[in-house]
């Protein structure tokens, strides 16, 4: 089973990469600041959403 993590995968080029990998049967993890749009997408059955929160210390 092929697996990938795509940073910035919720929008733009990252989202295109996520969709392509998922359509080829990959299990994909998205690491992004905003995954709200991806959570509403019913086609994301093989995609794991990882929320990244940046903070300054």
Protein Blocks (a to p, Z undefined) as FASTA:
>chain_A
ZZdddehklgcjllmmmmmmmmnopacddddfblklmmmpmklmmbccdddddddZZ
